[in-house]
Amino acid sequence: MKLILASTSPRRAEILRDAGFSFVVVASGIDETPVHGESPSELVQRLADAKAELAAARAVGPAIVLAADTVVTLEGRIFGKPRSSDDARHMLEQLSGRAHAVVTGVTLIRLPEAERCSFVESTLVHFAQLSAEEITRYLATDEPHDKAGAYAIQGRAGRYIPRIEGDYFNVVGLPLARVAQALVELGWSED
């Protein structure tokens, strides 16, 4: 049975690869615009469902499709990937010196049965107070530009994060332990 990652995220692929999973990647581009009134948890679960369903519709043979979507949220506001350097700066200024949540929705679909497992994982991230100069230096690295919340905990931004409460891999983009457990529950094996 093959494992299909319905994501082109290099970070999600790296997490799975480093954990010893064999998989194929299937792009599942969808409109990620939030629906008015949608909570962060509802948004990421809806997007993970849509990505998984799109990839499952294209899959052939026995497989488990894995899809995920991650956002950063602070006081009910959703921080996706920044649209510009100014947007990234604004996000980092808002996160500076505060705790925020990283929320990931995950959907797995076992084929051909269409058995499904979905969940949302949340991790609390404590950010250090950043000076304007630190933000400018960080923005110059280009690291923040394709990351939810405009930072990468596994990269240079890790120096600004003194503590997290929850799953580290969730902050990177895929809650590995829960995904592994869900795969086992769906009967996946590498044989």
N, C-alpha and C positions, 0 to 999 in steps of 0.2 A: 504494500500500500504506500503510495507516495504522499509526501507532505507538500502542499502548495502554499507558498507565502504570497498572499494577495496584497503586495506592497513593494514599491521600488525603493523604500527607505534603506539606505546602506547601514544604518544603525540597527534596525530590526534584523536584517540579514546577518550582521556581525554577531549579534547576541545569540541567534540560533546556531550559527556556524561554530562559535566559540564553545557552545554547550554540547557540541557533538551531533547536532541534528543535520540530516541530509534533506534537502528540499529543492524545489524549483520555484522560481519567481514568475508570477503572472501579474502584469501591471493591471491596476483596477482604478483608473482615474475616474473620479466622480466629482460632482459639484459639492464643495465642502462648506457652502454658505449656511450659517446658522438660520434656523427658522425662528421667527419672532416669538419670544416667550419661552424658548427651549432652554432647559438647564444645561450646564456643562456635561453632566452624566447622560442626559437624553441625547445631546448632540453627538458625543463620541460613540454611543451605542448605535445610534441610527446610521452613522457613517461606517462603522465597522460592519454592521449588517449589510449595508448596500455594497461595500467592497467585496465581502465574502460571497454574496449572492451573484454578483457580476462574474467573479472568477469561477464560481461553481457552475454557472451556466456554460462556460467555455471548457470545463474540465472533461477529460475522457478517462474512463476506467475507475477503479477503486482509489479513493484519495481522501485526504482530509485537507480542507481549505482553511487557512488561518488568515484572518484580517484584523487590523487594529487601527485605531485613531487616537491621537493624544492631543490634549490641550492643557494650557496653564490657565488657572483661574484664581482671581483675587477679588474678594468681596463681590462675588457674583458676576464679575466681568470675565469674558473669555479672551485669552491671548493666544491666537494661533501663530502662524508664521508671519513675521513682519513683512509688510509690503514695500518698505523702503528703509534706508538708514535712519531717517527721522522717526519712523514708526518703531524701529528697534530701539532707538535711544529713549523714546517715550516709555516703552515697555520696561526697560531696565531701570529707568528712574522710578517707575511705579513699584517695581519689585524690591528695590534697594531698601535694606534695613527692615524687611518685613518677611512674614511667613506666607506662603501661598501653596495651593494644591496643584499637583500634576495629576490629571485624570485621564485614564486610558480605557477605552471601550474595546473589548475583544470578542470576536465571533469565530467559532469553528464550526464547519459543516462537514459531516462524514458522508461521502458519496459511495455508492449510489443511493443509500437509504435516506439521505437528507436529514439525518439526525443532527441536532444542533446543540451547541453549548455557547452561552453568551454570559459575559460578566463585565463589571466595571471595577477597576482598581484605582485607588487614590493614595497618593503619597504627599505628605506635608514637607515642604522644602523651606528651610530658614536661610534667607539671603543676608549677607553682611551689608553694612552701609557702604555704598559706592560713591566715590567722589566723581565730579564731572570729568576729571582727567582720566580716572580709571575706566569710565564708560567710553570715553573717546578712544582710548588705547584698545579696549576690547572690540569696539566696532571696527577698528582698522584691521583686525585679524580676519575679517569676513566670516568668522565662525558663527555669529548670531543669525545670519541672514536666511537660513532655511530650517530654523528650529522653532518649535512652539515656545513662546515666551522670550525669544531672542537670546537663548543661551544654551550651552551644552555642558551638562554636569561632568561628562566624561572628558571634557577638554579643558581649555583655559579657565572657563567659568568655575570649575571645581574649586579653585582657590578662594572663591567668594561664598562658598556654601559650607558653613561650619557644622551643619547638622541636618539630617532628614529623619522623618518618622514614617517608616514603611519600606517598600521595595525600591532599592536603588535602580534596578533594571527598568522599573516602571517609569522612572524619570528620564531614562535614556529612550524609552519608547515601547517597551514590551515587558510586561510583568512575567518574567521567565518561569518562576516556580509555579504560578497558577496555570500558565499555559501548559507546562509539562504535565501537571496533574490532570488538566482537561483532556489532553491528548490520550493519556492512559485510560481515562473514563470512557473515551470514544473508541477504545480498542486499537489504537495505533501502535505499531511496532516497526522497527527498522528492518525486520526480516523480509 
